[in-house]
Amino acid sequence: MATELSDLLINCVHVGPIGIIGLGIAEKLFPFVPSYVAFVVIGIVVAAKQSDLASAILALAIGSTAGSLCWYGAGLILGERRSATFVRRFGPYIGLTSARYQRAAGAFQRNLFVILAVGQTLPVIRVYMAIPAGVLGVSLAQFLLGTFIGSLAWAGPLLALGFWIGDTSSDPASAALIVVATLIGLEALIVWGWRRFNRRTSRRRPAAS
């Protein structure tokens, strides 16, 4: 499975910008591999192919925005009630819980543009942030601009990291494995810390009241 995914990434990068745009779309529609893993690998392949890093980052951000547009359209078509039903029924299979969906929807009550941009830098949430945006009828222009800027901010450093590994390391595969394992461990640590913080906060609330 891992070999097949690696081959797919390599083949798409070798196609050029169109192939990288396709990877950006697929990353949003089929999020079975964490984007920070896929993007680092893409950066390594771009370096090995001696392609232009800036063009690759731009293509990936365009593809990622296009993928989000599909979820935006789904939210727009389904509406609030059917979107909630969809998330409740199928969300757990793709890493989207009802609680995550409700948090994303609630976030739009605050600074809309900032939430759209910052949301693209949050694993898992970045994939489905577009659904509540569609449900709430967020302006398409504002949605596309915020999502694109956030996608650039997320893809840029990860591709640059992969590019640097591929360009400087004598053994890019081993270096990438170490970096990816570190990123996964860091994410697990953040999730654990956040859940621990939430549990402590929920225990203190009854006492405070």
C-alpha positions in Angstrom: 0.0 0.0 0.0 2.7 2.5 1.0 4.7 1.6 -2.2 1.6 2.1 -4.4 1.0 5.5 -2.8 4.6 6.5 -3.2 4.5 5.5 -6.9 1.3 7.5 -7.4 2.9 10.6 -5.9 6.0 10.2 -8.0 4.0 9.6 -11.2 1.8 12.6 -10.6 4.7 14.9 -9.9 6.4 13.7 -13.1 3.4 14.8 -15.1 4.0 18.4 -14.0 1.8 21.1 -12.6 -1.4 19.4 -13.8 -0.4 16.2 -11.9 0.4 18.2 -8.7 -3.0 20.0 -9.0 -4.6 16.5 -9.2 -2.8 15.5 -6.0 -4.1 18.6 -4.2 -7.7 17.8 -5.2 -7.2 14.1 -4.2 -5.8 15.1 -0.8 -9.0 16.9 0.0 -11.4 14.3 -1.4 -9.7 11.2 -0.3 -7.8 12.1 2.9 -6.5 8.7 3.8 -2.9 9.9 4.2 -2.1 12.9 6.4 -1.4 15.9 4.1 1.9 16.7 6.0 3.2 13.3 5.1 2.1 13.5 1.4 3.4 17.1 1.0 6.8 16.3 2.4 7.1 13.4 0.0 6.0 15.5 -2.9 8.7 18.1 -2.0 11.3 15.3 -2.1 10.1 14.1 -5.5 10.1 17.7 -6.8 13.8 18.1 -5.7 14.7 14.8 -7.3 13.1 15.8 -10.6 14.8 19.2 -10.3 11.5 20.9 -10.8 10.6 24.5 -9.7 9.6 24.5 -6.0 7.5 27.7 -6.3 5.5 26.3 -9.2 4.9 23.1 -7.3 3.6 25.0 -4.2 1.3 27.1 -6.3 -0.1 24.1 -8.2 -0.7 22.2 -4.9 -2.5 25.2 -3.4 -4.7 25.5 -6.5 -5.5 21.8 -6.3 -6.2 21.9 -2.6 -8.5 24.9 -3.1 -10.3 23.1 -5.9 -10.8 20.1 -3.6 -12.3 22.3 -0.9 -14.6 23.8 -3.5 -16.1 20.3 -4.0 -16.9 20.1 -0.2 -18.2 23.7 -0.3 -20.6 22.7 -3.1 -21.7 19.7 -1.2 -22.6 21.9 1.8 -24.4 24.4 -0.4 -26.5 21.7 -2.0 -27.2 19.6 1.1 -28.1 22.4 3.4 -27.8 22.4 7.2 -30.0 19.5 8.2 -28.8 17.1 5.5 -25.2 18.1 6.0 -25.4 17.3 9.7 -27.0 13.9 8.8 -24.3 13.2 6.3 -21.5 14.0 8.9 -23.2 11.9 11.5 -23.6 8.9 9.3 -20.5 8.9 7.2 -18.1 11.3 8.9 -16.4 8.8 11.2 -15.3 6.8 8.2 -13.3 9.8 6.9 -12.1 11.3 10.2 -14.9 13.8 10.7 -16.9 13.6 13.9 -20.1 15.6 14.6 -18.2 17.5 17.3 -15.5 18.6 14.8 -18.1 19.6 12.3 -20.0 21.7 14.9 -16.8 23.4 16.0 -16.0 24.3 12.4 -19.5 25.6 11.8 -19.3 27.7 15.1 -16.0 29.2 14.1 -17.6 31.0 11.2 -19.5 33.1 13.6 -16.3 34.9 14.3 -13.8 36.4 11.8 -14.8 34.6 8.7 -11.8 35.3 6.4 -9.3 34.5 9.2 -11.1 31.2 10.0 -11.0 30.2 6.4 -7.3 30.8 6.1 -6.2 29.5 9.4 -8.5 26.5 9.1 -6.4 25.3 6.2 -3.4 24.9 8.5 -5.2 22.5 10.9 -5.0 18.8 10.1 -8.4 17.1 9.5 -10.3 20.3 10.0 -8.7 21.8 6.8 -10.3 19.1 4.7 -13.9 19.6 5.9 -13.9 23.3 6.8 -15.6 23.9 3.4 -18.8 22.0 4.3 -20.1 24.5 6.9 -18.9 27.3 4.7 -21.2 26.1 1.9 -24.1 25.4 4.4 -23.9 29.0 5.7 -23.7 30.4 2.1 -20.3 32.1 2.6 -19.4 34.3 -0.4 -17.7 32.2 -3.1 -15.0 34.8 -3.7 -14.2 35.1 0.0 -14.2 31.4 0.4 -11.8 30.8 -2.5 -9.4 33.6 -1.5 -9.3 32.5 2.2 -8.9 28.9 1.3 -6.2 29.6 -1.3 -4.1 31.7 1.1 -4.4 29.1 3.9 -3.5 26.3 1.4 -0.4 28.3 0.4 0.6 28.7 4.1 0.2 25.0 4.7 1.7 23.5 1.5 4.6 26.0 1.3 6.6 25.0 4.4 5.9 21.3 4.0 7.0 21.2 0.3 10.0 23.3 1.1 11.0 20.9 3.9 10.7 17.9 1.5 12.6 19.8 -1.2 15.4 20.6 1.3 15.6 17.0 2.3 15.7 15.8 -1.3 18.3 18.4 -2.2 20.7 18.0 0.6 20.4 14.5 2.0 22.4 11.6 0.7 19.6 9.3 1.7 16.3 11.2 1.2 14.1 8.2 1.9 15.5 7.6 5.4 15.5 11.4 6.1 11.9 11.7 5.1 10.9 8.7 7.2 12.5 10.4 10.3 10.8 13.7 9.5 7.4 12.1 8.9 7.6 10.0 12.1 8.5 13.2 14.0 5.5 15.1 12.6 3.2 12.2 13.4 4.5 12.0 16.9 4.2 15.8 17.3 0.6 15.7 16.1 -0.2 12.8 18.5 1.4 14.8 21.4 -0.7 17.9 20.5 -3.9 15.9 20.3 -3.2 14.2 23.6 -2.4 17.5 25.3 -5.5 19.1 23.9 -7.8 16.3 25.1 -6.1 16.3 28.5 -6.7 20.1 28.8 -10.4 19.7 27.7 -10.9 17.0 30.4 -9.4 19.1 33.1 -11.5 22.1 32.0 -14.7 20.1 32.0 -14.0 18.8 35.5 -13.5 22.3 36.9 -16.7 23.8 35.4 -19.1 22.2 37.9 -17.0 23.2 40.8 -16.8 26.8 39.6 -20.6 26.9 39.3 
